[in-house]
Amino acid sequence: MIAFLGQGRMGVPMARRLVEAGHKVTTWRRGSGVTAAEAVDGAELVITMLSDPAAVREVLTAALPGLRPGATVVEMSTIGPEAVRELRALLPETVALVDAPVLGSVGPAADGTLVVLAGGELSGCREVLSVFGTVRETGPLGSGAAMKIAVMSAIVPAQVLVAETLAYGAAHGVERDTLIDVLAGTPVGQVAERLRTPPAETRYALGLAAKDLELAAWEGASMATAARRRLQDARAAGLGDRDVTAVAEFVGDRADDRAGEAVARRAVPLNLSTIPATNGAYSHAVRVGDMLYVSGQAAFDDQGDVVGPGSLRTQAEHIFAVTTRILADQGATWQDVAFIRTYLTGMDDILELRDVRDQYVTGTPPASTTVEVSKLFKPGLVMEMDLIVALPRGSAG
């Protein structure tokens, strides 16, 4: 049996390919009413296709009680080699791990024409991976993840470069289709053709492209850094769920640096689709320039019910996991947190909060305040936490 964790744009067609190939597949997504541990129970192969490293870590941590000895976890998200090493340390030694991110978007996922970049020992999953397309064995564990980030470090900046080229042409009276025709005969021709008629549906989300370049950050990567800043600004302007080709629209609307600076200064509400929705009266976070203000986070599931009523440890684990995803969406980590404020309905179990916090907040701690309150806004809640974050240089444009 195969457990497929993640039913987003890529996960749905990939799981369908497995079913059509005759495999018995159990699928899981957030809000399904089934826990990750229940979904993987008895599975010989567990495939993850999720949004970012924080989501993969959270879901696999939740799945640990259900993982059977001898199972193989195939991590197919784009999370980078460092995150793969962390997963190897997280999983029991009796569970094998393969990293196998893919090249290709929704169409190839449905057609079975993806390129699978697989690192690690594939003997237990090579045949299954071939259902998705061509399997390229890249070497030891982590090499597939590294290969994917290396490739995206070229592809995504090229997309931004062509978008800026089109904006320059428009500013100087160059006809758009004629410019694309000329570019078609150059090494960036394929990228330019994608911008001639941008897809109506999202194939590769702009927000995910920004995340991929955040994972690719390294000293000296000047082109990738500049492209990342463009994409982060576009994401903050509300284009994160659009196809990455929408960056051309964004760049075209901001033809000079002063307009881009105005975008960076204004307050931009941020609401992530990967965490429970707000009630409409507030946003998950608001970014202003290089500062991020995270609203008070409480432990709610996708149905709006309290997670672990009365349990400080359970609610702390949930809140820190959700907050990690908010930080990751803006290219930040817990090292960038300047201030934490925590509200507790009782101090008796504060050491449990410290145990959870120490898993995330390492090194020099941020400024913090912990306050005891008589009650929080919904029965069963015992903790709420808000943050102020100094975003890394370059992440806020």
SEMAR-653215 format. One line per 2 residues: number of its first residue (from 1); their letters; for each residue x negated, y, z of C-alpha. Coordinates in steps of 0.001 Angstrom, whole numbers, m for minus. Layout:
! residues N
NUM) A) X/Y/Z; ...
END
This chain:
! residues 397
1) MI) 0/0/0; m1128/3569/m755
3) AF) m225/6566/1415; m355/9856/m511
5) LG) m542/12884/1800; 381/16130/72
7) QG) 3215/16775/m2359; 2316/20116/m3849
9) RM) 1913/21005/m7531; m805/18400/m8040
11) GV) 286/15820/m5488; 3723/15154/m6950
13) PM) 2606/14167/m10487; m397/12238/m9154
15) AR) 1745/10163/m6794; 4162/9546/m9654
17) RL) 1296/8226/m11788; 494/5670/m9091
19) VE) 4112/4495/m8895; 4321/4184/m12675
21) AG) 1126/2104/m12605; 2870/m387/m10317
23) HK) 1428/611/m6942; 3506/723/m3781
25) VT) 3234/4332/m2624; 4388/6152/492
27) TW) 4355/9936/134; 4171/12561/2845
29) RR) 4642/16321/2925; 5142/18901/5637
31) GS) 8683/19064/6931; 9587/15577/5711
33) GV) 10552/14426/9196; 7867/11716/9100
35) TA) 4567/12156/10919; 1254/11714/9120
37) AE) 466/8769/11412; 3734/7063/10429
39) AV) 3057/7706/6742; m363/5997/6783
41) DG) 667/3098/9015; m396/m124/7297
43) AE) m1837/1624/4218; m4987/170/2687
45) LV) m5683/3392/809; m4911/6926/2043
47) IT) m5152/9782/m463; m5150/13424/609
49) ML) m4359/16267/m1807; m3948/19396/322
51) SD) m4619/23110/127; m7854/23702/2049
53) PA) m10336/22241/4553; m8276/23310/7571
55) AV) m5166/21560/6246; m7083/18351/5477
57) RE) m8654/18299/8926; m5300/18926/10620
59) VL) m3407/16265/8663; m6075/13573/8996
61) TA) m6423/14291/12704; m2669/13754/13039
63) AL) m2934/10573/10940; m5697/8984/13039
65) PG) m3390/6865/15246; m1893/5220/12152
67) LR) m5096/4486/10228; m5804/771/10105
69) PG) m9352/m606/10432; m10726/m1334/6968
71) AT) m8649/1373/5269; m10209/3801/2802
73) VV) m9472/7520/2836; m9867/9204/m559
75) EM) m10078/12975/m118; m9066/14589/m3444
77) ST) m8575/18203/m2360; m11150/20911/m3062
79) IG) m12819/21391/330; m16587/21423/m250
81) PE) m19343/19062/964; m19600/20524/4488
83) AV) m15943/19706/5157; m16476/16176/3818
85) RE) m19267/15668/6354; m16935/16879/9104
87) LR) m14285/14371/7988; m16815/11562/8084
89) AL) m17546/12468/11716; m13825/12684/12475
91) LP) m12811/9307/11036; m13539/6015/12815
93) ET) m16519/4039/11493; m14084/1276/10496
95) VA) m12418/3615/7993; m14242/4274/4709
97) LV) m14310/7735/3132; m14620/8763/m509
99) DA) m14566/12356/m1781; m12931/12591/m5203
101) PV) m11744/16094/m6171; m10436/16543/m9680
103) LG) m10935/18837/m12656; m7671/19700/m14379
105) SV) m4308/21193/m13562; m669/20110/m13425
107) GP) m434/18972/m17063; m3433/16607/m16924
109) AA) m2225/15372/m13525; 1046/14294/m15123
111) DG) m656/12853/m18231; m3387/10975/m16387
113) TL) m6169/12951/m18075; m7844/14506/m15035
115) VV) m11581/14198/m14481; m12178/12620/m11072
117) LA) m15511/13607/m9489; m16083/10748/m7059
119) GG) m18748/10567/m4372; m19418/7604/m2106
121) EL) m18785/3873/m2338; m15929/3344/m4826
123) SG) m15534/m427/m4717; m12280/m156/m2787
125) CR) m10640/2530/m4922; m12215/2724/m8403
127) EV) m9252/1074/m10142; m6740/3334/m8379
129) LS) m8707/6479/m9238; m8739/5500/m12919
131) VF) m4943/5948/m12940; m5539/9694/m12673
133) GT) m7993/9927/m15579; m11722/9607/m16202
135) VR) m13771/8741/m13124; m17226/10341/m12954
137) ET) m19351/8768/m10217; m21459/11616/m8850
139) GP) m23535/9879/m6175; m23362/9594/m2382
141) LG) m20570/10850/m150; m20129/14596/m512
143) SG) m21545/14791/m4033; m18087/14868/m5632
145) AA) m17055/17808/m3469; m20324/19613/m4251
147) MK) m19901/18970/m7978; m16362/20400/m7934
149) IA) m17457/23595/m6185; m20418/23976/m8560
151) VM) m18132/23683/m11603; m15583/26136/m10195
153) SA) m18434/28569/m9482; m18774/28885/m13264
155) IV) m15176/28520/m14440; m13431/30928/m12079
157) PA) m15850/33882/m12442; m15570/33447/m16223
159) QV) m11798/33938/m15872; m12348/37176/m13959
161) LV) m15028/38334/m16418; m12668/37969/m19380
163) AE) m9900/39748/m17455; m12240/42702/m16907
165) TL) m13276/42592/m20565; m9637/42897/m21634
167) AY) m9118/45782/m19212; m12141/47584/m20653
169) GA) m10840/47048/m24164; m7389/48377/m23276
171) AH) m8925/51483/m21686; m10788/52199/m24939
173) GV) m7988/51519/m27393; m9062/48027/m28455
175) ER) m6120/45889/m29575; m5756/42966/m27158
177) DT) m5123/40117/m29639; m7945/41308/m31879
179) LI) m10345/41285/m28944; m9233/37762/m27997
181) DV) m9723/36673/m31627; m13301/37933/m31500
183) LA) m13938/36329/m28115; m12577/33030/m29481
185) GT) m15801/32617/m31442; m17964/33024/m28329
187) PV) m18773/30723/m25373; m15858/32274/m23408
189) GQ) m13384/31637/m26213; m11354/28977/m24402
191) VA) m10941/31197/m21357; m9876/34118/m23523
193) ER) m7266/32000/m25306; m5633/31170/m21968
195) LR) m5088/34894/m21454; m3496/35432/m24867
197) TP) m227/33924/m23617; m480/33274/m19872
199) PA) 1521/30227/m18711; 4984/30897/m17298
201) ET) 4444/28280/m14591; 1576/28131/m12125
203) RY) m1009/25544/m13158; m3913/26670/m10982
205) AL) m2812/29123/m8297; m4765/32353/m7982
207) GL) m4864/31902/m4208; m6481/28489/m4615
209) AA) m9022/29956/m7040; m9962/32517/m4388
211) KD) m10265/29731/m1822; m12518/27730/m4153
213) LE) m14888/30671/m4519; m14831/31233/m758
215) LA) m16092/27674/m380; m18746/28365/m3004
217) AW) m20178/31386/m1184; m23951/31274/m835
219) EG) m26643/33910/m648; m27550/35076/m4126
221) AS) m24271/34072/m5805; m23630/37614/m7011
223) MA) m21214/36829/m9856; m19177/34399/m7786
225) TA) m19084/36927/m4930; m17791/39705/m7182
227) AR) m15160/37389/m8704; m14117/36251/m5241
229) RR) m13506/39833/m4165; m11325/40466/m7212
231) LQ) m9258/37367/m6528; m8924/38131/m2812
233) DA) m7609/41597/m3650; m5142/40096/m6123
235) RA) m4038/37549/m3515; m3539/40307/m948
237) AG) m1434/42184/m3512; 997/39251/m3598
239) LG) m277/37268/m6603; m1579/34251/m4671
241) DR) 1124/31861/m5895; 837/33031/m9514
243) DV) m1370/31269/m12042; m4985/32424/m11922
245) TA) m4496/34113/m15300; m2508/36765/m13398
247) VA) m5872/38255/m12428; m5865/39917/m15867
249) EF) m2637/41709/m14976; m4108/42766/m11653
251) VG) m7340/44086/m13148; m5468/45851/m15925
253) DR) m3292/47667/m13389; m6393/48860/m11529
255) AD) m8671/50226/m14200; m10925/52204/m11862
257) DR) m12576/51609/m8513; m10498/54246/m6731
259) AG) m7294/52316/m7382; m8963/49156/m6091
261) EA) m10068/50985/m2943; m6499/52164/m2338
263) VA) m5339/48546/m2493; m7944/47585/89
265) RR) m6836/50381/2473; m3092/49809/2510
267) AV) m1338/47445/4894; m693/44151/3095
269) PL) 1701/41644/4740; 608/38006/4428
271) NL) 2976/35048/4669; 1622/31569/3947
273) ST) 3758/28867/2396; 1713/26210/4219
275) IP) 2965/27149/7678; 6518/27483/9048
277) AT) 8332/30519/7681; 8996/33564/9838
279) NG) 12515/34780/10605; 12073/37722/8254
281) AY) 11519/40229/11051; 7718/39952/10981
283) SH) 4851/38609/8844; 2344/35923/9785
285) AV) m402/38540/9497; m1143/41958/8031
287) RV) m4408/42932/6390; m5644/46522/6410
289) GD) m8959/46950/4650; m11425/44600/6323
291) ML) m9254/43987/9391; m6670/41230/9840
293) YV) m3948/41426/12484; m2377/38024/13207
295) SG) 1110/38009/14721; 1834/36090/17891
297) QA) 1732/32408/16929; 3938/29909/18750
299) AF) 4392/26171/18263; 7207/25594/15773
301) DD) 7664/22815/13214; 9010/23291/9685
303) QG) 12590/23121/10961; 11985/25872/13516
305) DV) 12059/23497/16488; 9584/23854/19369
307) VG) 6613/21489/19149; 5840/19703/22423
309) PG) 8315/21543/24682; 6616/22316/27983
311) SL) 3222/20851/26962; 444/23433/26896
313) RT) m2090/21096/25245; 293/20063/22455
315) QA) 1331/23624/21732; m2262/24889/21876
317) EH) m3381/22247/19356; m553/23251/17011
319) IF) m1164/26991/17366; m4920/26755/16802
321) AV) m4401/24542/13729; m1867/26957/12200
323) TT) m3991/29988/13004; m6987/28314/11365
325) RI) m5007/28135/8116; m4165/31845/8346
327) LA) m7849/32669/8820; m8913/30381/5964
329) DQ) m6412/32049/3615; m8381/35287/4051
331) GA) m11812/33701/3840; m12364/33932/7596
333) TW) m13221/31497/10392; m13029/31628/14172
335) QD) m16493/33205/14118; m14865/36334/12638
337) VA) m12267/36717/15399; m12843/39938/17374
339) FI) m10035/39627/19922; m7686/36918/21205
341) RT) m4680/37609/23383; m2893/34617/24926
343) YL) 428/34571/26760; 1121/31636/29097
345) TG) 4203/30888/31172; 1945/29349/33820
347) MD) m1761/29157/34609; m1758/25686/36178
349) DI) m2841/23922/32990; m5212/26587/31673
351) LE) m8090/24090/31526; m6145/22197/28849
353) LR) m6030/25403/26819; m9793/25782/27286
355) DV) m10380/22231/26031; m8494/22952/22811
357) RD) m9933/26433/22345; m13501/25143/22719
359) QY) m12987/22915/19669; m12440/26024/17529
361) VT) m14146/28945/19276; m17846/28104/19435
363) GT) m20922/30239/19843; m20529/33774/21202
365) PP) m16877/34128/22254; m14689/37031/21120
367) AS) m13106/39557/23462; m9975/38033/24999
369) TT) m7125/38543/27416; m4922/35865/28978
371) VE) m1622/37002/30480; 919/35068/32545
373) VS) 4534/35870/31651; 7807/34691/33138
375) KL) 9109/33312/29839; 8637/33420/26066
377) FK) 11249/34033/23418; 12504/30445/23054
379) PG) 13099/27750/25696; 10310/25158/25791
381) LV) 7568/27534/24649; 4704/27845/27110
383) ME) 2121/29644/24933; 1835/32380/22319
385) MD) m1373/33828/20827; m2248/36774/18598
387) LI) m5577/37836/17080; m7530/40714/15624
389) VA) m10059/39600/13012; m12965/41425/11363
391) LP) m12939/39874/7890; m16295/38829/6420
393) RG) m17931/41319/4108; m16552/40782/621
395) SA) m13392/38970/1674; m11329/42136/1953
397) G) m12526/43800/m1216
END
